[in-house]
Amino acid sequence: MVAQFFKLPITHRTRTDDLPGVTGTARLDPKTKNLIKRLSPGDIAIIDHRDLDRLSAEGLIERQVGAVVNVAASISGRYPNHGPQLLLEAGIPLLDEAGPDLFSRVSEGTRVRLHGQGLYVGEEIVAKGRLQTAESVQSAMIEAKAGAATQLQAFVANTLEYMTKEGGLLVDGIAVPQLRTRFEGRHVLVVVRGHHHREDLATLRSYIREFKPLMVGVDGGADTLLDRGRAGFSSTFLTRLRVGGKLVDAKGVSRLYRPRVSAWALTALVLAASITVLIVLAISPAGQVLRRDLLTQWDVVRYWISGLF
């Protein structure tokens, strides 16, 4: 009886995993960027992210999630956002508009299964939504592009509002707060969470190693304006407008920067070349003849020196 008692849950779990669909451990968080930090491969991410942006999608793909369930609309039509398209291209199923009550119906760590238009716990359906396909995402993106002009107008209006409130910063400059770190005369690398920021940092590895710049991390940025749709980016845009002449993006630095050859590297090169020449002189016939001539000349010089004394 004891052996059968322990065997039943294992048999039931195996039967659940054998059901059609994608089965995994549920991980929930209304903040996608917080959820990404604790995802493991195969997990089913349950998020509340209207207009899923590229950066969040890349984070979910990097964590190798089994599926994504969004209680909101991943493409609302306000503007074109590429997050859903990236998920589908990576082979990750996306269930949309599953309803906000899903957060109260599923607990963290629960074994769930995504099949068709529904999310299941065991054989019980806990949420229904809209399973996105390549065709549905493409259609939604076409409609969203039509709304991009409206979003751009809203951004311009929001920018003008910030200029009215903070226009003095563009004329008088931005006051630097008191810092314990000295910036004067040093390279400064500002890291913004934009498209391909990890790849950009990788291309600057030699530059960072040689110049050891001060590194300043900033969350968000104007580069992701239309893909994120945040009104607060207007202030970021004005800041870039004010200091734009002092900024060089990562791709520009990687093209302009050429690593300097260190003295150690030059010494190693000369030493390697010298060893190669000595080896050639030691084993080649011409080298042996040259070596005999050098020894003969050395004997002559030594005899002449000894004659002086």
C-alpha positions as CSV (number, residue, x, y, z in Angstrom):
1,M,0.0,0.0,0.0
2,V,2.8,2.4,0.8
3,A,4.6,1.8,-2.5
4,Q,1.3,2.3,-4.4
5,F,0.7,5.6,-2.5
6,F,4.0,7.0,-3.7
7,K,3.6,5.8,-7.2
8,L,0.2,7.4,-8.0
9,P,1.4,11.1,-8.2
10,I,4.3,10.1,-10.5
11,T,1.9,8.2,-12.8
12,H,-0.5,11.2,-12.9
13,R,2.3,13.7,-13.7
14,T,3.6,11.5,-16.5
15,R,0.1,11.2,-17.9
16,T,-0.2,15.0,-17.8
17,D,3.1,15.5,-19.6
18,D,2.0,13.1,-22.3
19,L,-1.1,15.2,-23.1
20,P,-1.0,17.3,-26.3
21,G,0.4,20.8,-26.1
22,V,3.3,22.5,-24.2
23,T,3.7,21.5,-20.5
24,G,5.9,23.4,-18.1
25,T,6.2,25.2,-14.8
26,A,4.2,28.4,-14.4
27,R,6.1,31.5,-13.6
28,L,4.1,34.7,-13.0
29,D,4.8,38.4,-12.7
30,P,3.0,41.5,-14.1
31,K,6.4,43.0,-14.7
32,T,8.0,41.1,-17.5
33,K,11.6,42.4,-16.8
34,N,11.3,41.1,-13.2
35,L,10.0,37.7,-14.4
36,I,12.8,37.2,-16.9
37,K,15.4,37.2,-14.1
38,R,13.9,34.0,-12.6
39,L,12.8,32.0,-15.6
40,S,14.3,28.6,-16.5
41,P,14.3,26.7,-19.8
42,G,10.9,25.1,-20.4
43,D,9.0,27.4,-18.0
44,I,5.6,28.9,-19.1
45,A,5.8,32.6,-18.6
46,I,2.5,34.3,-17.6
47,I,2.8,38.0,-18.1
48,D,0.6,41.2,-18.2
49,H,2.3,43.1,-21.0
50,R,0.3,45.2,-23.4
51,D,2.2,45.7,-26.6
52,L,5.0,43.3,-26.0
53,D,8.2,45.0,-27.0
54,R,11.3,43.7,-28.7
55,L,13.6,43.8,-25.6
56,S,11.2,41.8,-23.4
57,A,10.7,39.3,-26.2
58,E,14.5,38.9,-26.6
59,G,14.8,38.3,-22.8
60,L,12.1,35.6,-22.9
61,I,13.8,33.9,-25.9
62,E,17.2,34.0,-24.2
63,R,15.6,32.2,-21.2
64,Q,14.3,29.5,-23.5
65,V,10.8,29.5,-22.2
66,G,8.4,26.8,-23.4
67,A,5.5,29.2,-24.0
68,V,4.2,32.7,-23.1
69,V,0.7,33.5,-21.9
70,N,-0.2,37.1,-21.9
71,V,-3.3,38.2,-20.0
72,A,-3.2,41.5,-22.1
73,A,-3.0,42.1,-25.8
74,S,0.5,41.6,-27.1
75,I,-0.4,43.8,-30.1
76,S,-3.1,46.4,-29.3
77,G,-2.8,48.2,-32.5
78,R,-1.5,51.5,-31.1
79,Y,1.8,51.1,-32.9
80,P,3.9,48.4,-34.5
81,N,5.8,46.3,-31.9
82,H,8.0,43.4,-32.8
83,G,7.9,41.3,-29.7
84,P,5.2,38.8,-30.7
85,Q,6.9,38.3,-34.1
86,L,10.2,37.5,-32.5
87,L,8.6,34.9,-30.2
88,L,6.9,33.1,-33.0
89,E,10.1,33.1,-35.1
90,A,11.9,31.5,-32.2
91,G,9.2,28.8,-32.1
92,I,7.7,29.9,-28.8
93,P,3.8,29.7,-28.6
94,L,2.0,32.9,-27.6
95,L,-1.4,32.9,-26.0
96,D,-2.9,36.4,-25.9
97,E,-5.7,38.1,-23.9
98,A,-6.0,35.2,-21.3
99,G,-7.7,37.6,-18.8
100,P,-6.2,39.3,-15.7
101,D,-8.0,36.8,-13.3
102,L,-5.4,34.2,-14.4
103,F,-3.0,35.5,-11.8
104,S,-5.5,34.5,-9.1
105,R,-6.2,31.1,-10.7
106,V,-2.7,29.8,-11.1
107,S,0.0,29.8,-8.5
108,E,3.8,30.2,-8.9
109,G,5.4,26.8,-9.6
110,T,2.1,25.1,-10.8
111,R,2.5,22.5,-13.6
112,V,0.4,23.9,-16.5
113,R,-0.2,23.0,-20.1
114,L,-0.9,25.2,-23.1
115,H,-3.0,23.5,-25.8
116,G,-4.8,25.3,-28.5
117,Q,-6.7,28.3,-27.2
118,G,-6.6,27.2,-23.6
119,L,-4.3,26.9,-20.6
120,Y,-4.8,23.8,-18.4
121,V,-3.9,22.7,-14.9
122,G,-4.2,18.9,-15.2
123,E,-7.3,18.4,-17.3
124,E,-9.1,21.6,-16.0
125,I,-9.0,24.6,-18.2
126,V,-8.1,27.8,-16.2
127,A,-7.9,30.4,-19.0
128,K,-8.9,30.9,-22.6
129,G,-7.3,33.3,-25.0
130,R,-6.2,33.8,-28.6
131,L,-3.3,31.7,-29.9
132,Q,-1.2,34.0,-32.1
133,T,0.1,32.7,-35.4
134,A,2.4,34.2,-38.0
135,E,-0.6,35.2,-40.1
136,S,-2.5,36.9,-37.1
137,V,0.7,38.8,-36.0
138,Q,1.3,40.0,-39.6
139,S,-2.3,41.2,-39.9
140,A,-2.1,43.0,-36.6
141,M,1.2,44.6,-37.5
142,I,-0.3,46.0,-40.8
143,E,-3.2,47.5,-38.8
144,A,-0.7,48.9,-36.2
145,K,1.4,50.6,-38.8
146,A,-1.6,52.7,-39.6
147,G,-1.8,53.9,-36.0
148,A,1.9,54.8,-35.9
149,A,1.2,58.3,-37.2
150,T,-1.2,59.0,-34.4
151,Q,1.4,57.8,-31.9
152,L,4.0,60.0,-33.5
153,Q,1.7,63.0,-33.2
154,A,1.1,62.2,-29.5
155,F,4.9,62.0,-29.0
156,V,5.4,65.4,-30.6
157,A,2.7,66.9,-28.5
158,N,4.3,65.4,-25.4
159,T,7.7,66.7,-26.4
160,L,6.4,70.2,-26.8
161,E,4.8,70.0,-23.4
162,Y,8.2,69.0,-21.9
163,M,9.9,71.8,-23.7
164,T,7.4,74.3,-22.2
165,K,8.1,73.0,-18.7
166,E,11.9,72.3,-19.0
167,G,12.9,74.4,-22.0
168,G,15.5,76.2,-19.9
169,L,17.6,73.0,-19.8
170,L,18.2,73.3,-23.5
171,V,19.4,76.9,-23.3
172,D,21.1,77.0,-19.9
173,G,22.4,73.5,-19.8
174,I,22.0,70.7,-17.3
175,A,23.4,71.1,-13.8
176,V,25.6,68.2,-12.9
177,P,24.9,66.8,-9.4
178,Q,27.6,66.4,-6.8
179,L,29.4,63.1,-7.4
180,R,32.2,61.3,-5.6
181,T,33.5,59.9,-8.9
182,R,35.7,62.1,-11.0
183,F,34.5,62.3,-14.7
184,E,36.8,65.0,-15.9
185,G,39.3,63.9,-18.5
186,R,38.1,60.3,-18.5
187,H,36.2,58.2,-21.0
188,V,32.5,57.6,-20.1
189,L,30.5,54.7,-21.5
190,V,26.7,55.1,-21.1
191,V,25.0,51.7,-21.4
192,V,21.3,52.1,-22.6
193,R,19.0,49.1,-22.8
194,G,18.4,49.4,-26.5
195,H,18.3,47.1,-29.5
196,H,21.3,44.7,-29.5
197,H,22.9,46.4,-26.5
198,R,24.6,43.2,-25.5
199,E,26.2,42.8,-28.9
200,D,27.3,46.4,-28.9
201,L,29.1,45.9,-25.6
202,A,30.8,42.8,-27.0
203,T,32.2,44.8,-29.9
204,L,33.6,47.3,-27.4
205,R,35.4,44.7,-25.3
206,S,38.9,45.8,-26.4
207,Y,38.1,49.4,-26.0
208,I,36.8,48.8,-22.4
209,R,39.9,46.8,-21.6
210,E,42.3,49.4,-22.9
211,F,40.7,52.7,-21.7
212,K,38.8,51.4,-18.6
213,P,36.0,54.0,-19.1
214,L,33.5,54.9,-16.4
215,M,30.4,52.9,-17.1
216,V,27.0,54.5,-16.5
217,G,23.9,52.3,-16.8
218,V,20.6,53.9,-17.9
219,D,17.3,52.0,-18.2
220,G,15.3,52.5,-21.4
221,G,16.2,55.1,-24.0
222,A,15.0,57.0,-27.0
223,D,16.3,54.3,-29.4
224,T,13.3,52.1,-28.4
225,L,10.7,55.0,-28.6
226,L,8.1,53.5,-31.1
227,D,8.6,50.0,-29.9
228,R,7.9,50.8,-26.3
229,G,5.3,53.6,-26.6
230,R,6.2,55.5,-23.4
231,A,5.3,59.1,-23.0
232,G,8.2,59.6,-20.7
233,F,10.6,59.1,-23.6
234,S,10.0,62.7,-24.6
235,S,12.2,63.9,-21.8
236,T,14.9,61.3,-22.9
237,F,14.6,62.7,-26.4
238,L,15.2,66.3,-25.2
239,T,18.2,65.2,-23.1
240,R,19.8,63.5,-26.2
241,L,19.0,66.7,-28.2
242,R,20.9,68.8,-25.6
243,V,24.0,66.6,-25.3
244,G,23.8,64.9,-28.8
245,G,27.1,66.5,-30.0
246,K,29.0,64.7,-27.2
247,L,27.5,61.3,-27.8
248,V,29.0,58.6,-30.1
249,D,27.1,55.3,-30.3
250,A,28.7,51.9,-29.9
251,K,28.8,51.2,-33.6
252,G,30.6,54.5,-34.2
253,V,33.1,53.8,-31.5
254,S,33.8,50.3,-32.8
255,R,34.5,51.7,-36.3
256,L,36.7,54.6,-35.1
257,Y,38.6,52.7,-32.4
258,R,41.7,50.7,-33.3
259,P,43.4,48.9,-30.4
260,R,47.0,49.9,-29.8
261,V,49.7,47.2,-30.0
262,S,51.2,46.8,-26.5
263,A,55.0,46.7,-25.9
264,W,54.6,43.1,-24.6
265,A,53.0,42.1,-27.9
266,L,55.9,43.6,-29.9
267,T,58.4,41.9,-27.6
268,A,56.7,38.6,-28.1
269,L,56.6,39.1,-31.9
270,V,60.4,40.0,-32.1
271,L,61.2,37.0,-29.8
272,A,59.2,34.6,-32.0
273,A,60.8,35.9,-35.1
274,S,64.3,35.5,-33.6
275,I,63.6,32.0,-32.5
276,T,62.4,31.1,-36.0
277,V,65.6,32.6,-37.6
278,L,67.8,30.6,-35.2
279,I,66.0,27.4,-36.0
280,V,66.3,27.9,-39.7
281,L,70.1,28.6,-39.3
282,A,70.5,25.5,-37.3
283,I,68.8,23.0,-39.6
284,S,69.2,24.4,-43.1
285,P,72.4,23.7,-45.2
286,A,72.8,27.4,-46.0
287,G,72.5,28.1,-42.3
288,Q,75.2,25.7,-41.5
289,V,77.6,27.3,-44.0
290,L,76.7,30.7,-42.6
291,R,77.3,29.5,-39.1
292,R,80.8,28.1,-40.0
293,D,81.7,31.4,-41.7
294,L,80.6,33.3,-38.6
295,L,82.7,31.0,-36.3
296,T,85.7,31.5,-38.6
297,Q,85.3,35.3,-38.5
298,W,84.9,35.1,-34.7
299,D,88.1,33.1,-34.4
300,V,89.9,35.8,-36.5
301,V,88.6,38.6,-34.4
302,R,89.5,36.7,-31.2
303,Y,93.1,36.0,-32.5
304,W,93.5,39.7,-33.4
305,I,92.3,40.8,-29.9
306,S,94.7,38.4,-28.2
307,G,97.6,39.8,-30.3
308,L,97.0,43.2,-28.9
309,F,98.0,42.0,-25.5
